[in-house]
Amino acid sequence: MGFLNFFFSRLTYLYSNFTNSEFFTLGIYYTIVGFLIKYMSWILSLLYICWIFFLIISILTIFFNPSLWCGLTYNIYGMDALHNCFLVQSKNTGCEISKDIIKLTKNDHCNDFNILKVQSLLFLVRSSPNESCSLKDKKLCDFFVDFIKNKQTTWESFPQCSGNTLELTEEYFLEQPDKKSNIYLFSLSIIFFWFITTLVLFTLFIVIKINTPVDSSFIMNEDRLNFFFKFTRLLDTWR
């Protein structure tokens, strides 16, 4: 963006030394030059502003809604509940599970522990490390549907699953309850890297814009600009 200040300064200076009639012989190139001078700075400014908003939203969500960024590290028990949730979302279960049984909307994320708990998916975890408890099993799937409809159903016929016999805390399903996942930490480092980089470039752009004269005979009448152009004036190369 800072480089554009020099580019448009030279371009508009050259353009202002000629009359419009002298450019007509250029044909389509006359239109291209006019477009670059009039609109390109505003378009790039809008993209830069959108990028800043994207970074701000990413920072807010990664701190206040870490489930969107896979903030938890589940152990084998938590992964059972997670995989079964994915099976329901992808409709890849051993039986048909209607939306009336398990209500997973597009905004619900299987990485969210509260979603797994509310939808009773934490019951679908293995009772021991060597067991398997998956909704791909048709019998287990049919039983789970009946269990959701009638909470009094017992899990004695499926000893490989923990069922509703134990009241387990969130820590039971996590690898390290006090630590974030590697994916979360990697995402956090990437976001902060681009945030700091953008901040440095933004500062450099402001310094260059203030200290670089724009050699042009064009006068910007801001009173006649619409909302779009006034908004992008924040980061365009014009004074």
C-alpha positions in Angstrom: 0.0 0.0 0.0 2.8 2.4 0.8 4.4 1.7 -2.6 1.2 2.7 -4.3 1.7 6.2 -3.0 4.8 6.5 -5.2 3.1 4.7 -8.1 0.0 6.8 -8.2 2.0 10.0 -7.6 4.1 9.3 -10.8 1.1 8.0 -12.8 -1.2 10.9 -12.1 1.7 13.4 -12.6 2.3 12.0 -16.1 -1.4 11.8 -16.8 -1.9 15.5 -15.8 0.7 16.7 -18.3 -1.5 15.7 -21.2 -5.1 16.5 -22.3 -7.7 13.9 -22.7 -7.7 14.2 -26.5 -4.1 13.1 -26.6 -5.0 9.9 -24.9 -7.8 8.9 -27.2 -5.4 7.4 -29.7 -4.5 4.8 -27.1 -7.8 3.0 -27.5 -8.5 0.5 -24.7 -5.3 1.5 -22.9 -6.8 4.9 -22.3 -9.7 3.2 -20.4 -7.3 1.0 -18.5 -5.1 4.0 -17.4 -8.2 5.9 -16.4 -9.5 3.0 -14.4 -6.2 2.5 -12.5 -6.1 6.2 -11.6 -9.7 6.5 -10.5 -10.6 3.2 -8.9 -7.6 0.9 -8.1 -6.5 2.8 -5.1 -10.0 2.6 -3.5 -10.4 -1.1 -4.4 -7.1 -2.0 -2.7 -8.0 0.2 0.2 -11.2 -1.8 0.6 -9.4 -5.1 0.5 -6.9 -3.9 3.1 -9.8 -2.7 5.4 -11.5 -6.1 5.0 -8.3 -7.9 5.9 -8.0 -5.8 9.1 -11.6 -6.7 10.0 -10.9 -10.4 9.3 -7.9 -10.3 11.7 -9.9 -8.6 14.4 -12.8 -11.1 14.1 -10.3 -14.0 14.2 -8.6 -12.7 17.3 -12.0 -12.3 19.1 -13.2 -15.7 18.2 -10.0 -17.6 19.0 -10.1 -16.1 22.5 -13.8 -16.1 23.3 -14.9 -19.1 21.3 -11.9 -21.5 21.2 -14.2 -24.4 20.2 -14.3 -23.0 16.7 -10.5 -23.4 16.5 -10.3 -26.9 18.0 -9.1 -25.6 21.4 -9.5 -28.9 23.3 -7.3 -32.0 23.0 -9.6 -35.0 23.4 -8.3 -38.4 24.6 -9.5 -41.7 23.2 -12.8 -41.4 25.2 -13.4 -37.9 24.0 -12.5 -38.9 20.4 -15.2 -41.5 20.5 -17.9 -38.9 21.3 -16.4 -36.6 18.7 -16.3 -39.3 15.9 -19.9 -40.3 16.7 -20.9 -36.7 16.4 -19.3 -36.5 13.0 -21.1 -39.7 12.0 -24.4 -38.1 12.9 -23.5 -34.8 11.0 -22.5 -36.7 7.9 -25.4 -39.1 8.2 -23.0 -42.1 8.1 -24.5 -43.9 11.1 -25.7 -47.6 11.1 -29.3 -46.5 11.3 -31.3 -43.4 10.5 -31.2 -40.7 13.1 -33.6 -37.9 12.5 -33.1 -34.3 13.4 -35.8 -34.7 16.1 -33.5 -37.2 17.9 -30.2 -35.3 17.7 -30.5 -31.6 16.9 -27.2 -30.6 15.3 -27.5 -27.4 13.4 -25.0 -25.9 11.0 -23.7 -23.6 13.7 -23.1 -26.5 16.1 -19.5 -27.8 16.2 -18.6 -31.3 17.4 -15.4 -29.9 18.9 -17.6 -28.1 21.5 -17.8 -30.2 24.7 -21.2 -28.6 25.6 -22.7 -29.8 22.3 -21.5 -33.4 22.9 -23.0 -33.2 26.4 -26.3 -31.8 25.5 -26.8 -34.3 22.7 -26.0 -37.2 25.0 -23.0 -38.2 22.8 -20.8 -38.5 25.8 -22.6 -41.8 26.6 -21.1 -43.2 23.3 -17.6 -43.7 24.5 -15.7 -47.0 25.1 -15.8 -48.4 28.6 -12.2 -49.5 28.4 -9.3 -48.6 26.0 -9.5 -51.9 24.0 -13.3 -51.6 23.4 -15.2 -49.9 20.5 -18.4 -47.9 20.7 -19.4 -46.5 17.4 -22.8 -45.5 15.9 -21.8 -47.4 12.7 -22.9 -50.5 14.6 -26.6 -50.8 13.6 -27.7 -52.5 16.9 -26.0 -49.8 19.0 -27.4 -47.1 16.7 -31.0 -48.5 17.1 -30.5 -48.8 20.8 -29.2 -45.2 21.1 -32.2 -43.9 19.3 -34.5 -45.7 21.7 -32.4 -44.4 24.6 -32.9 -40.8 23.5 -36.6 -41.4 23.3 -36.8 -43.3 26.6 -34.1 -42.3 29.1 -35.0 -45.3 31.3 -33.4 -47.7 28.9 -30.4 -49.5 30.4 -27.0 -50.0 28.7 -26.5 -53.6 30.0 -26.7 -55.1 26.5 -23.8 -52.8 25.4 -21.0 -53.2 28.0 -18.4 -51.9 25.6 -19.9 -48.4 26.0 -19.9 -46.3 29.2 -23.5 -45.3 28.7 -25.2 -43.3 31.4 -23.8 -45.2 34.3 -21.2 -42.6 35.3 -21.4 -38.9 35.8 -18.1 -37.9 34.2 -16.5 -34.4 34.2 -15.0 -32.7 31.2 -11.5 -33.6 32.4 -12.2 -37.3 31.9 -12.5 -36.8 28.1 -9.4 -34.5 27.7 -5.8 -35.4 27.1 -4.5 -32.4 29.1 -7.3 -30.2 30.6 -5.1 -27.3 31.3 -3.5 -27.1 27.8 -4.8 -26.1 24.4 -4.4 -28.3 21.4 -1.5 -28.0 18.9 -3.9 -26.9 16.2 -5.2 -24.1 18.4 -1.7 -22.9 19.3 -0.6 -23.0 15.7 -3.7 -21.0 14.6 -3.0 -18.5 17.4 0.6 -18.0 16.3 -0.4 -17.5 12.6 -3.1 -15.0 13.5 -0.7 -13.0 15.7 2.0 -13.1 13.1 -0.3 -11.6 10.5 -1.7 -9.1 13.0 1.8 -7.8 13.9 2.9 -7.8 10.2 -0.3 -5.9 9.2 0.3 -3.4 12.0 3.9 -2.8 10.9 2.8 -2.4 7.3 0.0 -0.1 8.3 2.3 2.1 10.3 4.8 2.2 7.3 1.9 3.1 5.0 0.9 6.0 7.1 4.4 7.3 7.4 4.9 7.1 3.6 1.6 8.6 2.9 2.2 11.6 5.1 5.8 12.2 4.0 5.4 11.6 0.2 4.0 14.5 -1.9 1.4 13.5 -4.6 2.5 15.4 -7.7 -0.8 15.6 -9.4 -3.1 18.3 -10.8 -6.2 16.4 -9.8 -8.3 17.7 -6.9 -10.4 15.4 -4.8 -13.8 16.8 -4.0 -14.8 14.7 -1.0 -18.3 16.3 -0.7 -19.3 14.5 -3.9 -18.0 11.1 -2.9 -20.5 8.4 -2.0 -20.3 6.2 1.1 -18.1 3.6 -0.5 -15.4 6.0 -1.5 -15.6 7.9 1.8 -15.1 4.7 3.7 -12.1 3.6 1.6 -10.5 7.0 2.0 -9.1 5.7 5.2 -6.4 3.7 3.5 -6.2 4.9 -0.1 -3.2 6.6 -1.4 -4.8 10.0 -1.9 -4.5 12.9 0.5 
